[in-house]
Amino acid sequence: MKLDALLERARQASAYRNTLLHSAWGTGLDGDVVRRDETHEFVAIPTIKELEEFIEIIQKLILDIVDAQKAGFIHDAMAKRRVKAKDEK
């Protein structure tokens, strides 16, 4: 369950990142910067605050993954796997 939750958070973050980076960005007739979304409609670009919030989401996700690898459930699962492999030898 914990791994599924981490993977889902990563999937959502990746999807949002891809939406931003792979959108066509340009200047509208009124001079405002816009991008085309997946339906090819012109939409406003994210605000600085929205981008900063997204950065915080990514940073928290990275820290949670690293924590899980170093001392959390991923570490525990890998330690059990190493013991099992050692016992099988």
N, C-alpha and C positions, 0 to 999 in steps of 0.2 A: 504494500500500500504506500509506504513512504517513497519508494522508488518511483512508483506510478505518479505520485503527486509531484515529485521533482521533474520527472520527464514531461508532465503536462505543463508545468510552469515554463519549462524550457521551450516546449513546442509553441506556446502562446507568445512568448517573447520573440522567438524566431520569426513567427508569422507576422508580428507587428513590425519588426525590423525589416523584413523583406518587403512588406507593403510600402514602407517609407522609402527604402533604397531603390526599389525597382519601379516606382511610380515615375511617370513623366512629370517633371517640374518645369514651370515656366512663369511668365508674367502675363496676367490677364489684361484685357483692354483698359481697365481702370488703373493699371500699374501695380496692382497687388500680386504678390507671388502666390501661385496656386499649384496644385498637383492634380493629376487625374487619378481617380481611384480605380478599383478593379472593374467597375461598371462603366468606366470612361467618362464619368461625370467630373466636372471641376469641383474641387473641394479646397477648403482653407488648409494651409500647412499647419503643423503642430506649433503651439506656442513654445517659447523657451521653457516655461514652467512645465508643460506636458513632456518635453524632451528630458528635462531634469528628473522628473518623476520616473520616466522610463529608464534612465540611467540608474536610478536608485533600485528599481526592480531588478535590473540585470546584475548590479553589484550584490544585492542580497541573495540572488539565485546562485551566483558564483561562490559566495561565502558559505551558503548552505551545502553546496556540492562538495566543496573542499572540506568542510567540517565532517560531513558524512564519510568522506574517504579517509580522513586522518584519524578520527576517533568515534565516528558514529556507526550507523547500521551497515554502511558499505564496508567499513574497516572490519567490523565484527564478522560479516559474511565472508570476506576474503580470508580472515584468520581461520575460520572454521574450514574453509576449502583447503587451505594449506595443510592443516592438521590432518584432514581426511586423506589428502594426496600422500602425505608422509606415512600415514598408517598403512596405506595400500602397497607401499614399497617393500 
